[in-house]
């Protein structure tokens, strides 16, 4: 089993862009993909929308974007109701009112897939994924097995982002 996972992404033949504001998350995801057979030169990292757009424009071979939910839609606020902490989701947009996906759609006319990941509740991630037409979603902490499984599935049956 371990050997199969280690080579499961060797034949992908495309590039992946990982966008997360946490350097550790970006690095660990890159390591998991490389360990699973992707060439390191095919895994790109960005910490914000502007950087992601620059990398995306410069690399036509990127067909999958893995991004944190904070790049997309929600900011979690803390409030108190009856002296109990409550999470409140509030829609936000980075830069001139756009999410990362909006920005990537504007900076290039090519199709791409994207996976949303988050440490928030799985149902919240699923709802945002549906709203933005994501190709998939993952809950943090991300495991290598889960990452390889979803990437493999997407490249076996590609689902471009709806325009």
MODELLER restraints for C-alpha pairs under 7 A, 6 or more apart:
rsr = mdl.restraints
at = mdl.atoms
rsr.add(forms.Gaussian(group=physical.xy_distance, feature=features.Distance(at['CA:5:A'], at['CA:36:A']), mean=5.70, stdev=0.5))
rsr.add(forms.Gaussian(group=physical.xy_distance, feature=features.Distance(at['CA:6:A'], at['CA:35:A']), mean=5.67, stdev=0.5))
rsr.add(forms.Gaussian(group=physical.xy_distance, feature=features.Distance(at['CA:6:A'], at['CA:36:A']), mean=3.98, stdev=0.5))
rsr.add(forms.Gaussian(group=physical.xy_distance, feature=features.Distance(at['CA:6:A'], at['CA:37:A']), mean=5.85, stdev=0.5))
rsr.add(forms.Gaussian(group=physical.xy_distance, feature=features.Distance(at['CA:7:A'], at['CA:36:A']), mean=5.14, stdev=0.5))
rsr.add(forms.Gaussian(group=physical.xy_distance, feature=features.Distance(at['CA:7:A'], at['CA:37:A']), mean=4.61, stdev=0.5))
rsr.add(forms.Gaussian(group=physical.xy_distance, feature=features.Distance(at['CA:8:A'], at['CA:36:A']), mean=5.80, stdev=0.5))
rsr.add(forms.Gaussian(group=physical.xy_distance, feature=features.Distance(at['CA:8:A'], at['CA:37:A']), mean=6.21, stdev=0.5))
rsr.add(forms.Gaussian(group=physical.xy_distance, feature=features.Distance(at['CA:9:A'], at['CA:36:A']), mean=5.63, stdev=0.5))
rsr.add(forms.Gaussian(group=physical.xy_distance, feature=features.Distance(at['CA:9:A'], at['CA:37:A']), mean=4.83, stdev=0.5))
rsr.add(forms.Gaussian(group=physical.xy_distance, feature=features.Distance(at['CA:9:A'], at['CA:38:A']), mean=5.45, stdev=0.5))
rsr.add(forms.Gaussian(group=physical.xy_distance, feature=features.Distance(at['CA:9:A'], at['CA:152:A']), mean=6.79, stdev=0.5))
rsr.add(forms.Gaussian(group=physical.xy_distance, feature=features.Distance(at['CA:10:A'], at['CA:37:A']), mean=4.17, stdev=0.5))
rsr.add(forms.Gaussian(group=physical.xy_distance, feature=features.Distance(at['CA:10:A'], at['CA:38:A']), mean=5.19, stdev=0.5))
rsr.add(forms.Gaussian(group=physical.xy_distance, feature=features.Distance(at['CA:14:A'], at['CA:42:A']), mean=6.71, stdev=0.5))
rsr.add(forms.Gaussian(group=physical.xy_distance, feature=features.Distance(at['CA:14:A'], at['CA:61:A']), mean=5.56, stdev=0.5))
rsr.add(forms.Gaussian(group=physical.xy_distance, feature=features.Distance(at['CA:14:A'], at['CA:62:A']), mean=6.21, stdev=0.5))
rsr.add(forms.Gaussian(group=physical.xy_distance, feature=features.Distance(at['CA:14:A'], at['CA:63:A']), mean=6.61, stdev=0.5))
rsr.add(forms.Gaussian(group=physical.xy_distance, feature=features.Distance(at['CA:15:A'], at['CA:42:A']), mean=4.39, stdev=0.5))
rsr.add(forms.Gaussian(group=physical.xy_distance, feature=features.Distance(at['CA:15:A'], at['CA:43:A']), mean=5.74, stdev=0.5))
rsr.add(forms.Gaussian(group=physical.xy_distance, feature=features.Distance(at['CA:15:A'], at['CA:61:A']), mean=5.47, stdev=0.5))
rsr.add(forms.Gaussian(group=physical.xy_distance, feature=features.Distance(at['CA:15:A'], at['CA:62:A']), mean=4.32, stdev=0.5))
rsr.add(forms.Gaussian(group=physical.xy_distance, feature=features.Distance(at['CA:15:A'], at['CA:63:A']), mean=6.20, stdev=0.5))
rsr.add(forms.Gaussian(group=physical.xy_distance, feature=features.Distance(at['CA:15:A'], at['CA:64:A']), mean=6.89, stdev=0.5))
rsr.add(forms.Gaussian(group=physical.xy_distance, feature=features.Distance(at['CA:16:A'], at['CA:42:A']), mean=6.34, stdev=0.5))
rsr.add(forms.Gaussian(group=physical.xy_distance, feature=features.Distance(at['CA:16:A'], at['CA:43:A']), mean=5.06, stdev=0.5))
rsr.add(forms.Gaussian(group=physical.xy_distance, feature=features.Distance(at['CA:16:A'], at['CA:44:A']), mean=6.17, stdev=0.5))
rsr.add(forms.Gaussian(group=physical.xy_distance, feature=features.Distance(at['CA:16:A'], at['CA:62:A']), mean=5.34, stdev=0.5))
rsr.add(forms.Gaussian(group=physical.xy_distance, feature=features.Distance(at['CA:16:A'], at['CA:63:A']), mean=6.39, stdev=0.5))
rsr.add(forms.Gaussian(group=physical.xy_distance, feature=features.Distance(at['CA:16:A'], at['CA:64:A']), mean=4.92, stdev=0.5))
rsr.add(forms.Gaussian(group=physical.xy_distance, feature=features.Distance(at['CA:16:A'], at['CA:65:A']), mean=5.77, stdev=0.5))
rsr.add(forms.Gaussian(group=physical.xy_distance, feature=features.Distance(at['CA:17:A'], at['CA:43:A']), mean=6.03, stdev=0.5))
rsr.add(forms.Gaussian(group=physical.xy_distance, feature=features.Distance(at['CA:17:A'], at['CA:44:A']), mean=4.66, stdev=0.5))
rsr.add(forms.Gaussian(group=physical.xy_distance, feature=features.Distance(at['CA:17:A'], at['CA:45:A']), mean=5.75, stdev=0.5))
rsr.add(forms.Gaussian(group=physical.xy_distance, feature=features.Distance(at['CA:17:A'], at['CA:62:A']), mean=6.56, stdev=0.5))
rsr.add(forms.Gaussian(group=physical.xy_distance, feature=features.Distance(at['CA:17:A'], at['CA:64:A']), mean=6.36, stdev=0.5))
rsr.add(forms.Gaussian(group=physical.xy_distance, feature=features.Distance(at['CA:17:A'], at['CA:65:A']), mean=4.74, stdev=0.5))
rsr.add(forms.Gaussian(group=physical.xy_distance, feature=features.Distance(at['CA:17:A'], at['CA:66:A']), mean=6.18, stdev=0.5))
rsr.add(forms.Gaussian(group=physical.xy_distance, feature=features.Distance(at['CA:18:A'], at['CA:26:A']), mean=6.21, stdev=0.5))
rsr.add(forms.Gaussian(group=physical.xy_distance, feature=features.Distance(at['CA:18:A'], at['CA:44:A']), mean=6.14, stdev=0.5))
rsr.add(forms.Gaussian(group=physical.xy_distance, feature=features.Distance(at['CA:18:A'], at['CA:45:A']), mean=4.91, stdev=0.5))
rsr.add(forms.Gaussian(group=physical.xy_distance, feature=features.Distance(at['CA:18:A'], at['CA:46:A']), mean=6.23, stdev=0.5))
rsr.add(forms.Gaussian(group=physical.xy_distance, feature=features.Distance(at['CA:18:A'], at['CA:65:A']), mean=5.88, stdev=0.5))
rsr.add(forms.Gaussian(group=physical.xy_distance, feature=features.Distance(at['CA:18:A'], at['CA:66:A']), mean=4.75, stdev=0.5))
rsr.add(forms.Gaussian(group=physical.xy_distance, feature=features.Distance(at['CA:18:A'], at['CA:67:A']), mean=5.90, stdev=0.5))
rsr.add(forms.Gaussian(group=physical.xy_distance, feature=features.Distance(at['CA:19:A'], at['CA:26:A']), mean=6.98, stdev=0.5))
rsr.add(forms.Gaussian(group=physical.xy_distance, feature=features.Distance(at['CA:19:A'], at['CA:45:A']), mean=6.03, stdev=0.5))
rsr.add(forms.Gaussian(group=physical.xy_distance, feature=features.Distance(at['CA:19:A'], at['CA:46:A']), mean=4.78, stdev=0.5))
rsr.add(forms.Gaussian(group=physical.xy_distance, feature=features.Distance(at['CA:19:A'], at['CA:47:A']), mean=5.54, stdev=0.5))
rsr.add(forms.Gaussian(group=physical.xy_distance, feature=features.Distance(at['CA:19:A'], at['CA:48:A']), mean=6.64, stdev=0.5))
rsr.add(forms.Gaussian(group=physical.xy_distance, feature=features.Distance(at['CA:19:A'], at['CA:52:A']), mean=6.72, stdev=0.5))
rsr.add(forms.Gaussian(group=physical.xy_distance, feature=features.Distance(at['CA:19:A'], at['CA:66:A']), mean=6.15, stdev=0.5))
rsr.add(forms.Gaussian(group=physical.xy_distance, feature=features.Distance(at['CA:19:A'], at['CA:67:A']), mean=4.67, stdev=0.5))
rsr.add(forms.Gaussian(group=physical.xy_distance, feature=features.Distance(at['CA:19:A'], at['CA:68:A']), mean=6.62, stdev=0.5))
rsr.add(forms.Gaussian(group=physical.xy_distance, feature=features.Distance(at['CA:20:A'], at['CA:26:A']), mean=6.08, stdev=0.5))
rsr.add(forms.Gaussian(group=physical.xy_distance, feature=features.Distance(at['CA:20:A'], at['CA:46:A']), mean=6.67, stdev=0.5))
rsr.add(forms.Gaussian(group=physical.xy_distance, feature=features.Distance(at['CA:20:A'], at['CA:47:A']), mean=5.18, stdev=0.5))
rsr.add(forms.Gaussian(group=physical.xy_distance, feature=features.Distance(at['CA:20:A'], at['CA:48:A']), mean=6.98, stdev=0.5))
rsr.add(forms.Gaussian(group=physical.xy_distance, feature=features.Distance(at['CA:20:A'], at['CA:67:A']), mean=5.84, stdev=0.5))
rsr.add(forms.Gaussian(group=physical.xy_distance, feature=features.Distance(at['CA:20:A'], at['CA:68:A']), mean=5.37, stdev=0.5))
rsr.add(forms.Gaussian(group=physical.xy_distance, feature=features.Distance(at['CA:21:A'], at['CA:47:A']), mean=4.62, stdev=0.5))
rsr.add(forms.Gaussian(group=physical.xy_distance, feature=features.Distance(at['CA:21:A'], at['CA:48:A']), mean=6.41, stdev=0.5))
rsr.add(forms.Gaussian(group=physical.xy_distance, feature=features.Distance(at['CA:26:A'], at['CA:45:A']), mean=6.40, stdev=0.5))
rsr.add(forms.Gaussian(group=physical.xy_distance, feature=features.Distance(at['CA:30:A'], at['CA:43:A']), mean=6.35, stdev=0.5))
rsr.add(forms.Gaussian(group=physical.xy_distance, feature=features.Distance(at['CA:32:A'], at['CA:144:A']), mean=5.51, stdev=0.5))
rsr.add(forms.Gaussian(group=physical.xy_distance, feature=features.Distance(at['CA:34:A'], at['CA:40:A']), mean=5.65, stdev=0.5))
rsr.add(forms.Gaussian(group=physical.xy_distance, feature=features.Distance(at['CA:46:A'], at['CA:52:A']), mean=5.16, stdev=0.5))
rsr.add(forms.Gaussian(group=physical.xy_distance, feature=features.Distance(at['CA:49:A'], at['CA:100:A']), mean=5.44, stdev=0.5))
rsr.add(forms.Gaussian(group=physical.xy_distance, feature=features.Distance(at['CA:53:A'], at['CA:103:A']), mean=6.90, stdev=0.5))
rsr.add(forms.Gaussian(group=physical.xy_distance, feature=features.Distance(at['CA:53:A'], at['CA:104:A']), mean=5.83, stdev=0.5))
rsr.add(forms.Gaussian(group=physical.xy_distance, feature=features.Distance(at['CA:53:A'], at['CA:107:A']), mean=6.58, stdev=0.5))
rsr.add(forms.Gaussian(group=physical.xy_distance, feature=features.Distance(at['CA:56:A'], at['CA:62:A']), mean=6.57, stdev=0.5))
rsr.add(forms.Gaussian(group=physical.xy_distance, feature=features.Distance(at['CA:57:A'], at['CA:107:A']), mean=6.72, stdev=0.5))
rsr.add(forms.Gaussian(group=physical.xy_distance, feature=features.Distance(at['CA:57:A'], at['CA:108:A']), mean=6.51, stdev=0.5))
rsr.add(forms.Gaussian(group=physical.xy_distance, feature=features.Distance(at['CA:63:A'], at['CA:112:A']), mean=4.63, stdev=0.5))
rsr.add(forms.Gaussian(group=physical.xy_distance, feature=features.Distance(at['CA:63:A'], at['CA:113:A']), mean=6.06, stdev=0.5))
rsr.add(forms.Gaussian(group=physical.xy_distance, feature=features.Distance(at['CA:64:A'], at['CA:112:A']), mean=5.71, stdev=0.5))
rsr.add(forms.Gaussian(group=physical.xy_distance, feature=features.Distance(at['CA:64:A'], at['CA:113:A']), mean=4.73, stdev=0.5))
rsr.add(forms.Gaussian(group=physical.xy_distance, feature=features.Distance(at['CA:64:A'], at['CA:114:A']), mean=5.33, stdev=0.5))
rsr.add(forms.Gaussian(group=physical.xy_distance, feature=features.Distance(at['CA:65:A'], at['CA:113:A']), mean=6.30, stdev=0.5))
rsr.add(forms.Gaussian(group=physical.xy_distance, feature=features.Distance(at['CA:65:A'], at['CA:114:A']), mean=4.49, stdev=0.5))
rsr.add(forms.Gaussian(group=physical.xy_distance, feature=features.Distance(at['CA:65:A'], at['CA:115:A']), mean=6.29, stdev=0.5))
rsr.add(forms.Gaussian(group=physical.xy_distance, feature=features.Distance(at['CA:66:A'], at['CA:114:A']), mean=5.66, stdev=0.5))
rsr.add(forms.Gaussian(group=physical.xy_distance, feature=features.Distance(at['CA:66:A'], at['CA:115:A']), mean=4.80, stdev=0.5))
rsr.add(forms.Gaussian(group=physical.xy_distance, feature=features.Distance(at['CA:66:A'], at['CA:116:A']), mean=6.11, stdev=0.5))
rsr.add(forms.Gaussian(group=physical.xy_distance, feature=features.Distance(at['CA:67:A'], at['CA:115:A']), mean=6.30, stdev=0.5))
rsr.add(forms.Gaussian(group=physical.xy_distance, feature=features.Distance(at['CA:67:A'], at['CA:116:A']), mean=5.19, stdev=0.5))
rsr.add(forms.Gaussian(group=physical.xy_distance, feature=features.Distance(at['CA:67:A'], at['CA:117:A']), mean=6.10, stdev=0.5))
rsr.add(forms.Gaussian(group=physical.xy_distance, feature=features.Distance(at['CA:68:A'], at['CA:116:A']), mean=5.70, stdev=0.5))
rsr.add(forms.Gaussian(group=physical.xy_distance, feature=features.Distance(at['CA:68:A'], at['CA:117:A']), mean=4.87, stdev=0.5))
rsr.add(forms.Gaussian(group=physical.xy_distance, feature=features.Distance(at['CA:68:A'], at['CA:118:A']), mean=5.67, stdev=0.5))
rsr.add(forms.Gaussian(group=physical.xy_distance, feature=features.Distance(at['CA:69:A'], at['CA:116:A']), mean=5.70, stdev=0.5))
rsr.add(forms.Gaussian(group=physical.xy_distance, feature=features.Distance(at['CA:69:A'], at['CA:117:A']), mean=5.79, stdev=0.5))
rsr.add(forms.Gaussian(group=physical.xy_distance, feature=features.Distance(at['CA:69:A'], at['CA:118:A']), mean=5.52, stdev=0.5))
rsr.add(forms.Gaussian(group=physical.xy_distance, feature=features.Distance(at['CA:71:A'], at['CA:99:A']), mean=6.18, stdev=0.5))
rsr.add(forms.Gaussian(group=physical.xy_distance, feature=features.Distance(at['CA:71:A'], at['CA:100:A']), mean=5.58, stdev=0.5))
rsr.add(forms.Gaussian(group=physical.xy_distance, feature=features.Distance(at['CA:72:A'], at['CA:99:A']), mean=4.89, stdev=0.5))
rsr.add(forms.Gaussian(group=physical.xy_distance, feature=features.Distance(at['CA:72:A'], at['CA:100:A']), mean=5.79, stdev=0.5))
rsr.add(forms.Gaussian(group=physical.xy_distance, feature=features.Distance(at['CA:72:A'], at['CA:101:A']), mean=6.89, stdev=0.5))
rsr.add(forms.Gaussian(group=physical.xy_distance, feature=features.Distance(at['CA:73:A'], at['CA:91:A']), mean=5.33, stdev=0.5))
rsr.add(forms.Gaussian(group=physical.xy_distance, feature=features.Distance(at['CA:73:A'], at['CA:92:A']), mean=5.59, stdev=0.5))
rsr.add(forms.Gaussian(group=physical.xy_distance, feature=features.Distance(at['CA:73:A'], at['CA:93:A']), mean=6.45, stdev=0.5))
rsr.add(forms.Gaussian(group=physical.xy_distance, feature=features.Distance(at['CA:73:A'], at['CA:99:A']), mean=6.66, stdev=0.5))
rsr.add(forms.Gaussian(group=physical.xy_distance, feature=features.Distance(at['CA:74:A'], at['CA:89:A']), mean=5.82, stdev=0.5))
rsr.add(forms.Gaussian(group=physical.xy_distance, feature=features.Distance(at['CA:74:A'], at['CA:90:A']), mean=5.48, stdev=0.5))
rsr.add(forms.Gaussian(group=physical.xy_distance, feature=features.Distance(at['CA:74:A'], at['CA:91:A']), mean=4.79, stdev=0.5))
rsr.add(forms.Gaussian(group=physical.xy_distance, feature=features.Distance(at['CA:74:A'], at['CA:92:A']), mean=5.88, stdev=0.5))
rsr.add(forms.Gaussian(group=physical.xy_distance, feature=features.Distance(at['CA:75:A'], at['CA:89:A']), mean=5.82, stdev=0.5))
rsr.add(forms.Gaussian(group=physical.xy_distance, feature=features.Distance(at['CA:75:A'], at['CA:90:A']), mean=5.35, stdev=0.5))
rsr.add(forms.Gaussian(group=physical.xy_distance, feature=features.Distance(at['CA:75:A'], at['CA:91:A']), mean=6.43, stdev=0.5))
rsr.add(forms.Gaussian(group=physical.xy_distance, feature=features.Distance(at['CA:75:A'], at['CA:92:A']), mean=6.53, stdev=0.5))
rsr.add(forms.Gaussian(group=physical.xy_distance, feature=features.Distance(at['CA:76:A'], at['CA:87:A']), mean=6.26, stdev=0.5))
rsr.add(forms.Gaussian(group=physical.xy_distance, feature=features.Distance(at['CA:76:A'], at['CA:88:A']), mean=5.64, stdev=0.5))
rsr.add(forms.Gaussian(group=physical.xy_distance, feature=features.Distance(at['CA:76:A'], at['CA:89:A']), mean=4.87, stdev=0.5))
rsr.add(forms.Gaussian(group=physical.xy_distance, feature=features.Distance(at['CA:76:A'], at['CA:90:A']), mean=6.43, stdev=0.5))
rsr.add(forms.Gaussian(group=physical.xy_distance, feature=features.Distance(at['CA:77:A'], at['CA:87:A']), mean=5.83, stdev=0.5))
rsr.add(forms.Gaussian(group=physical.xy_distance, feature=features.Distance(at['CA:77:A'], at['CA:88:A']), mean=5.11, stdev=0.5))
rsr.add(forms.Gaussian(group=physical.xy_distance, feature=features.Distance(at['CA:77:A'], at['CA:89:A']), mean=6.38, stdev=0.5))
rsr.add(forms.Gaussian(group=physical.xy_distance, feature=features.Distance(at['CA:78:A'], at['CA:85:A']), mean=6.56, stdev=0.5))
rsr.add(forms.Gaussian(group=physical.xy_distance, feature=features.Distance(at['CA:78:A'], at['CA:86:A']), mean=5.81, stdev=0.5))
rsr.add(forms.Gaussian(group=physical.xy_distance, feature=features.Distance(at['CA:78:A'], at['CA:87:A']), mean=5.10, stdev=0.5))
rsr.add(forms.Gaussian(group=physical.xy_distance, feature=features.Distance(at['CA:78:A'], at['CA:88:A']), mean=6.24, stdev=0.5))
rsr.add(forms.Gaussian(group=physical.xy_distance, feature=features.Distance(at['CA:79:A'], at['CA:85:A']), mean=5.79, stdev=0.5))
rsr.add(forms.Gaussian(group=physical.xy_distance, feature=features.Distance(at['CA:79:A'], at['CA:86:A']), mean=5.23, stdev=0.5))
rsr.add(forms.Gaussian(group=physical.xy_distance, feature=features.Distance(at['CA:79:A'], at['CA:87:A']), mean=6.50, stdev=0.5))
rsr.add(forms.Gaussian(group=physical.xy_distance, feature=features.Distance(at['CA:80:A'], at['CA:86:A']), mean=5.68, stdev=0.5))
rsr.add(forms.Gaussian(group=physical.xy_distance, feature=features.Distance(at['CA:93:A'], at['CA:99:A']), mean=5.28, stdev=0.5))
rsr.add(forms.Gaussian(group=physical.xy_distance, feature=features.Distance(at['CA:111:A'], at['CA:160:A']), mean=5.60, stdev=0.5))
rsr.add(forms.Gaussian(group=physical.xy_distance, feature=features.Distance(at['CA:111:A'], at['CA:161:A']), mean=6.14, stdev=0.5))
rsr.add(forms.Gaussian(group=physical.xy_distance, feature=features.Distance(at['CA:112:A'], at['CA:160:A']), mean=5.26, stdev=0.5))
rsr.add(forms.Gaussian(group=physical.xy_distance, feature=features.Distance(at['CA:112:A'], at['CA:161:A']), mean=5.67, stdev=0.5))
rsr.add(forms.Gaussian(group=physical.xy_distance, feature=features.Distance(at['CA:113:A'], at['CA:134:A']), mean=6.97, stdev=0.5))
rsr.add(forms.Gaussian(group=physical.xy_distance, feature=features.Distance(at['CA:113:A'], at['CA:135:A']), mean=5.67, stdev=0.5))
rsr.add(forms.Gaussian(group=physical.xy_distance, feature=features.Distance(at['CA:113:A'], at['CA:159:A']), mean=6.45, stdev=0.5))
rsr.add(forms.Gaussian(group=physical.xy_distance, feature=features.Distance(at['CA:113:A'], at['CA:160:A']), mean=5.05, stdev=0.5))
rsr.add(forms.Gaussian(group=physical.xy_distance, feature=features.Distance(at['CA:113:A'], at['CA:161:A']), mean=5.34, stdev=0.5))
rsr.add(forms.Gaussian(group=physical.xy_distance, feature=features.Distance(at['CA:114:A'], at['CA:134:A']), mean=5.47, stdev=0.5))
rsr.add(forms.Gaussian(group=physical.xy_distance, feature=features.Distance(at['CA:114:A'], at['CA:135:A']), mean=5.39, stdev=0.5))
rsr.add(forms.Gaussian(group=physical.xy_distance, feature=features.Distance(at['CA:114:A'], at['CA:136:A']), mean=6.85, stdev=0.5))
rsr.add(forms.Gaussian(group=physical.xy_distance, feature=features.Distance(at['CA:115:A'], at['CA:134:A']), mean=5.89, stdev=0.5))
rsr.add(forms.Gaussian(group=physical.xy_distance, feature=features.Distance(at['CA:115:A'], at['CA:135:A']), mean=5.70, stdev=0.5))
rsr.add(forms.Gaussian(group=physical.xy_distance, feature=features.Distance(at['CA:115:A'], at['CA:136:A']), mean=4.72, stdev=0.5))
rsr.add(forms.Gaussian(group=physical.xy_distance, feature=features.Distance(at['CA:115:A'], at['CA:137:A']), mean=5.04, stdev=0.5))
rsr.add(forms.Gaussian(group=physical.xy_distance, feature=features.Distance(at['CA:116:A'], at['CA:129:A']), mean=6.55, stdev=0.5))
rsr.add(forms.Gaussian(group=physical.xy_distance, feature=features.Distance(at['CA:116:A'], at['CA:134:A']), mean=6.89, stdev=0.5))
rsr.add(forms.Gaussian(group=physical.xy_distance, feature=features.Distance(at['CA:116:A'], at['CA:136:A']), mean=6.52, stdev=0.5))
rsr.add(forms.Gaussian(group=physical.xy_distance, feature=features.Distance(at['CA:116:A'], at['CA:137:A']), mean=4.59, stdev=0.5))
rsr.add(forms.Gaussian(group=physical.xy_distance, feature=features.Distance(at['CA:116:A'], at['CA:138:A']), mean=6.29, stdev=0.5))
rsr.add(forms.Gaussian(group=physical.xy_distance, feature=features.Distance(at['CA:117:A'], at['CA:137:A']), mean=5.53, stdev=0.5))
rsr.add(forms.Gaussian(group=physical.xy_distance, feature=features.Distance(at['CA:117:A'], at['CA:138:A']), mean=4.59, stdev=0.5))
rsr.add(forms.Gaussian(group=physical.xy_distance, feature=features.Distance(at['CA:117:A'], at['CA:139:A']), mean=5.48, stdev=0.5))
rsr.add(forms.Gaussian(group=physical.xy_distance, feature=features.Distance(at['CA:117:A'], at['CA:140:A']), mean=6.48, stdev=0.5))
rsr.add(forms.Gaussian(group=physical.xy_distance, feature=features.Distance(at['CA:118:A'], at['CA:125:A']), mean=6.80, stdev=0.5))
rsr.add(forms.Gaussian(group=physical.xy_distance, feature=features.Distance(at['CA:118:A'], at['CA:138:A']), mean=6.69, stdev=0.5))
rsr.add(forms.Gaussian(group=physical.xy_distance, feature=features.Distance(at['CA:118:A'], at['CA:139:A']), mean=5.15, stdev=0.5))
rsr.add(forms.Gaussian(group=physical.xy_distance, feature=features.Distance(at['CA:118:A'], at['CA:140:A']), mean=5.32, stdev=0.5))
rsr.add(forms.Gaussian(group=physical.xy_distance, feature=features.Distance(at['CA:119:A'], at['CA:139:A']), mean=5.59, stdev=0.5))
rsr.add(forms.Gaussian(group=physical.xy_distance, feature=features.Distance(at['CA:119:A'], at['CA:140:A']), mean=4.52, stdev=0.5))
rsr.add(forms.Gaussian(group=physical.xy_distance, feature=features.Distance(at['CA:119:A'], at['CA:141:A']), mean=6.77, stdev=0.5))
rsr.add(forms.Gaussian(group=physical.xy_distance, feature=features.Distance(at['CA:122:A'], at['CA:139:A']), mean=6.36, stdev=0.5))
rsr.add(forms.Gaussian(group=physical.xy_distance, feature=features.Distance(at['CA:125:A'], at['CA:137:A']), mean=6.72, stdev=0.5))
rsr.add(forms.Gaussian(group=physical.xy_distance, feature=features.Distance(at['CA:126:A'], at['CA:137:A']), mean=6.70, stdev=0.5))
rsr.add(forms.Gaussian(group=physical.xy_distance, feature=features.Distance(at['CA:129:A'], at['CA:136:A']), mean=6.82, stdev=0.5))
rsr.add(forms.Gaussian(group=physical.xy_distance, feature=features.Distance(at['CA:129:A'], at['CA:137:A']), mean=6.50, stdev=0.5))
rsr.add(forms.Gaussian(group=physical.xy_distance, feature=features.Distance(at['CA:133:A'], at['CA:161:A']), mean=6.19, stdev=0.5))
rsr.add(forms.Gaussian(group=physical.xy_distance, feature=features.Distance(at['CA:133:A'], at['CA:162:A']), mean=6.26, stdev=0.5))
rsr.add(forms.Gaussian(group=physical.xy_distance, feature=features.Distance(at['CA:134:A'], at['CA:161:A']), mean=6.72, stdev=0.5))
rsr.add(forms.Gaussian(group=physical.xy_distance, feature=features.Distance(at['CA:135:A'], at['CA:159:A']), mean=6.18, stdev=0.5))
